[in-house]
Amino acid sequence: MHRGALPDLDSLRCFVEAARTLNFRAASRVVGLTPAALGQRIQKLEDELGVRLFHRTTRKVELTEAGLALLPQARETIDAAWECTRAARGELGPAPMELTVGTRHELGLSWLRPMLHDLQRSFPGVTFQLYFGSGPDLELRVRTQAIDCAISSRRITDPRVDGIRVHEERYVFCGSPQLLLDGPISTAADCENHALVDIGPELPLFRYWREAPDAPEGVRFAGVRFMGTIQAIRDAVVDGDGIAVLPEYLARPDLAAGRLKLVLPEVVAESDWFRLLLRLDDPRRKLLERLAATMREHPLQ
């Protein structure tokens, strides 16, 4: 048999029945062939493998050493083929699968991790693993298949990555009450007395406020501080170390408890969407679409 060729299942089945009965006529009745056709199948298998499988005389049939070695493997192969058929028909239930979902730290702890029990019930064959990272890191890991999918509101820049909407994300401009008492902000010009806190130089959070239809133009700040993560920004603003645009879900408890106060609340910041990021060529897209639909049923609290 040349490298890469495989024996077909029908020939293996003929071999197994002939080995079981040691009678070609009896084996032919089981597989639904004539004795001559079964003999041709066995001959073809022997030619492909390059070995003799049976010693045949006019009085008896015996397995050769090669036949004895092949028999258990042939049985396992046929059993596995039947399991493949049952699996394809859905008779074995959902296939076990691990799915690693990436998320940024704040969103993962407040939304995704509490959702895991419901996801497990909705997808009983899937074991969910979490990976925490930043927006660019999550997109890169989805593209390189280091993780299976990710939740992010980051604008997708890679043409090989797609996004399915799962939850709207709203934003609020806020600062600590003491900071705003010491330096009130009643107009956009008053922002010059305060530092803006954001993730990085591209100001990904502030842009949601700056790009709002009713936002004033040319807003200036005393300085800009970069904190790298949204949780660090929130902590800095609560401590009075500047003002910032934060996700509404993250700022909501602080606003309710009086730890934060809205800045220029008459300007409604642009909203965005959390999206389930996945590769465009992912063969599990239907599963991931179902996952996104299930996530949409869990609002951010």
Residue, then its C-alpha position, 0 to 999 in steps of 0.5 A: m500500500h502506498r504511503g497515505a492510502l487507507p483501507d476502505l471500511d467495507s473491505l475491513r468489515c468483510f475481513v472482520e466477518a470472515a475472521r469471526t466465522l472463518n467461513f467465507r460463505a457464512a461471512s458473505r451472507v452477513v455482509g450481503l455479498t456473494p462468496a466470490a465478491l467477498g473473496q475479491r474484497i479480501q484479496k483487494l485488502e491484502d493487496e493494499l496492505g501487502v500481506r496475507l490475512f488468511h491461509r485458505t485450503t479446501r478444508k479450512v480457513e485460518l488467520t495469518e499472523a498479520g490477520l491476527a494483528l489486524l483484527p482488533q484494530a479493524r474492529e475498533t475502526i468499524d466501531a469508531a465509524w459507527e460512532c461517527t455516524r451516530a454523532a453526525r445524527g445527533e444520537l450521542g448528544p452535544a460534542p464536548m468542547e472547550l471555548t476560551v472567551g476573552t474579556r477585559h477585566e472589569l466586564g469579565l468580573s461584573w458581567l461575564r463571570p456571573m453569567l457562566h452558570d447560565l451559559q453552562r446550562s444553555f451549552p451543556g457540552v461546552t466548558f467555558q474558560l475565561y481570558f482577561g486582556s486589553g482590547p488590542d490584545l483580545e483582537l490579536r488573540v482572536r485573530t491568531q486563534a490563541i483564544d476562541c472569541a472575545i467580548s470587546s467594544r473596541r472598534i474592529t480594525d482587522p479584516r479577518v475578525d468579525g463582531i456580533r453585537v451582544h450588549e449596548e455600552r453607554y458612557v458618562f462623563c464624571g468626577s469626584p464630588q469633592l473635586l467638582l466642589d473645589g473646581p466646578i464645571s458649569t461650561a466646557a471651558d471649565c474643563e481647563n482646570h482639570a486633568l482628563v484621565d483615559i486609557g492611552p494617547e488616542l483617548p478611546l473613552f473620551r471620544y464617546w463624549r467628544e463625538a456626541p452630536d451636542a458636545p462643544e468643540g475645542v474642549r481643553f484640559a489642564g493635562v491628560r493622564f493615562m491609566g491603561t485600564i478602565q478600572a484604574i481610571r475609575d479608581a483615579v477619578v473616585d480618588g479625585d485625580g481627574i475627570a473621565v468618561l467611564p462605562e455607565y455600568l461601571a460608574r453606576p454604583d459610584l454615582a448612586a453612592g455619591r462617590l462620583k458626580l456627572v460632568l456636563p450632564e446635558v451632553v449625552a455621550e455616544s454609545d457603542w456595543f460590546r461585540l463577540l469577536l470571532r474569526l470570519d473563517d471560524p467553522r463554529r460560527k453558528l455556535l458562536e451566534r447562539l452564544a451571542a444571542t444567549m449573552r444578549e439575554h443578560p443585561l448589564q446590572 
